[in-house]
């Protein structure tokens, strides 16, 4: 039985244990989940999960320091790739955090801070359960009902140049892209590892996905 290797990118930030445990819980007997900072393991993996939380600048610095920038870029072009929270934002070209941070530039577009000036009742960061409205079909939406609730923690959101990459939207004062897909990439602003049964279903769908 051929083993499938799934690499969870470890750049020192994020809920790595929660993500790896959720993936392991939904994996079949031939799938091995490995948390790694090793560029070669990422290069050799069949699928890659890029989780995280925190700041874009620290994320990019950690990827650079560990030599993972190029393997992550390569993986995002060639194999099933799941980005979670910061793992979505860092795929973009540029983030407005820290007066501007250049990101991986895999999906053209920017990361912008929420403007809640017209919504004094809302708080920042956007934290807690909120709905994701599926705007396009995708294999990773399998068995996840429309407008299911996922758990969010973030103050910035992505704005891709190519709007056809948006496959899910969420409203917090404004409606923003909460899920992007580009070829073999599925990237979500919410935390499926904190999102109960729908989050686990998303991990199951990813582990079964061939990237097409």
HELIX and SHEET records of a PDB file:
HELIX    1   1 UNK A   16  UNK A   26  1                                  11    
HELIX    2   2 UNK A   39  UNK A   44  1                                   6    
HELIX    3   3 UNK A   56  UNK A   65  1                                  10    
HELIX    4   4 UNK A   69  UNK A   78  1                                  10    
HELIX    5   5 UNK A   86  UNK A   89  1                                   4    
HELIX    6   6 UNK A   97  UNK A   99  5                                   3    
HELIX    7   7 UNK A  139  UNK A  141  5                                   3    
HELIX    8   8 UNK A  163  UNK A  165  5                                   3    
HELIX    9   9 UNK A  192  UNK A  194  5                                   3    
HELIX   10  10 UNK A  196  UNK A  208  1                                  13    
SHEET    1   A 8 UNK A  31  UNK A  36  0                                        
SHEET    2   A 8 UNK A   4  UNK A   9  1                                        
SHEET    3   A 8 UNK A  47  UNK A  50  1                                        
SHEET    4   A 8 UNK A  80  UNK A  84  1                                        
SHEET    5   A 8 UNK A 185  UNK A 188  1                                        
SHEET    6   A 8 UNK A 175  UNK A 182 -1                                        
SHEET    7   A 8 UNK A 166  UNK A 171 -1                                        
SHEET    8   A 8 UNK A 133  UNK A 134 -1                                        
SHEET    1   B 4 UNK A 101  UNK A 102  0                                        
SHEET    2   B 4 UNK A  94  UNK A  95 -1                                        
SHEET    3   B 4 UNK A 109  UNK A 113  1                                        
SHEET    4   B 4 UNK A 156  UNK A 160 -1                                        
SHEET    1   C 2 UNK A 126  UNK A 131  0                                        
SHEET    2   C 2 UNK A 149  UNK A 154 -1                                        
END                                                                             
